[in-house]
């Protein structure tokens, strides 16, 4: 059984909601999927808040495991979750005299099987007898609301007798204590028969933020341990547990919802401290300006979060102190008075106040912000000229020059379309020689000459100019006429350049005209009719230097023969440029072009092309195709006549020529075989001019042996070899590298020579034993006995005793016939080239075992094993030289 009793202490807002299940039958029927009851009865208060849990319907699944979807017949007012808990979909206020029936449907997600039950919701007045009384309360604070665990059956297959929905517990935020502060007491019916322990779990208890709610494990008193902040956490969902001393669960856990009641502890906060808006000047009352908004962290569903706006002040108070108003709920600012004029008041500053508690000044909290309203400009002022008459002057033939500056005034905001002026010439310029663009910086009108003005034609201009803005005047603004001004312009005379007429001048002549022939007279006109000036002529451009002009009369004559085939003639036209210079101050000049169209005459004989060719020794299958080339045009060119010359006589005997077309012919061998070689064939070509011209051209032909394809087999292709820039650079780099290597080698050789010279300084060249003959005053044999090799002194162990050496000179490549005597091992002698090492070696004491060079009677003058007399002398010289060097 699950019951709840409300005390008279902390919770004035707690509401009791109960659900009673009418029991049917006494036995324990087998488990059948469906709702636990066909009809539920619910005690529902008259007023229900949105999102509040109302009751719970129990659906028995009987272990099927298939998902079940819950629906109700009034989804606009009630919302049911999958666990069977029904919530208020919106705030409800019902009649206290009538009950409400709600149909709940469960649908199997797999088989689409449906189960239906109904819930009868009655007001407390009709169901007061159904609210169960609390059992005897346990010892403790009797003022606390008591929550009892519902009765628990041993078998889950049996239906529960009763099932209750625990109403939420409301706790105000920012409580000052003392803490811990008791909220409710939780108890189980089993505490009468055995000792129980109570606990709560969930966020705020054993989950972060921990330690907010605690429960006495023995008495079951649930307490809050610290002040709550609704703006941080608005509600807590806890679960209460009851177990025995062995930890066995004795009751099903119950869910407890703790709502934090909002207090007015937050001021409204504007999203911006300074708001900027604009409104056009001259706007009518009711024109929207902008919207200001503020937020309040308190509950917006209560008066704590309901805001109201108002305007505290307006600066400046012109033309009235109430030019704007604000919607107290939405914060929208609109105009309420006419007379906004940017030229008088360009900006307004409003102080806006937002107050909660629905604007109650006694209990509500307030905050302020600033609204800056800028009055935007409209075109309510046309531009006006600062003067009625402007003047200027300009020299003739000048363009893109400013003649006069027109100034205007405009009271509208500068650099806006309502301020920018546009100028238009309305009279005095029928030929369109002037324009009036606007200076973007100063807004002045710049009277500019756009077409040349001739002093001889017009000496003065009087223009009428009007000014207006880029955009039309605002609606309701009317002016009788646009602002206009008069501009007087005086033209100043200048010395103008002479001009040739016509320019260019075209004449047609036959080429070949002889020198000193008169062509034409090319003169210039002086536009300055009121000046008597003389014009002289000169030649500026004559690429082929064919012409001459008389400086006074402008008569043009030839100084060379005109040739149409010249490279200076393009498309039969030859261009020459002449200049006419007057004697004004300063002098002026003009240029004219003479175009001479040269008519062709037959003055060029045809030629053969190509001039070199090759052909096989046998006439088949090759032949040479030739073309006649003539510098003249038709009819002085083709068709051409081709003919072989009569001399030398073998030309017509060996060769034949056949005309293919008017410009082409074919040359071939006439005989069956012609020896390989170079042949020059004279060919006479005649054109078709009125007076035909002939020319003998020589065709250089190479006769050679050919393969089956008709190509020469003995031809040696000579390729023109050329070196590119990359190849030249590579060659230069190789040469530089070789030079560096040679230089390094020379340096290395010099360094090695210096090292050798340094070593030779240790020994006096005059005392070098290798370059001197020492006399011992001993009689002996001849050359073969006294001329000995010093290397034998360095390696005496390689010598053989004289006793076993045969008579005569022993060959060094002979193998000894008896074992050689063994002597103590000596270190290898240094290289003979190092005299210092050699001296150190020979001055070492000799062994005393046996004489390496025994003296025999047959060789009385053999070298004896004693130190030569020159060694001490050499050592002395060596020591003195070393001291000198050091």
PyMOL commands that set and color helices and strands:
alter all, ss='L'
color gray80, all
select helices_A, chain A and resi 128-130+189-192+303-305+357-359+649-654+725-760+765-767+769-771+783-786+791-794+796-798+835-842+870-885
alter helices_A, ss='H'
color red, helices_A
select strands_A, chain A and resi 4-5+19-21+34-35+39-43+47-48+53-56+59-60+68-72+78-80+85-88+92-93+100-108+114-122+145-148+169-172+181-187+196-201+213-215+221-224+235-244+254-261+269-270+274-280+288-291+294-295+308-315+324-326+332-335+347-355+366-376+384-385+389-395+401-406+408-409+421-427+434-438+445-449+460-469+483-492+499-500+505-510+518-521+524-525+535-542+547-549+555-558+573-582+589-599+607-609+612-616+624-629+641-644+655-659+664-669+677-686+694-704
alter strands_A, ss='S'
color yellow, strands_A
deselect
rebuild
show_as cartoon
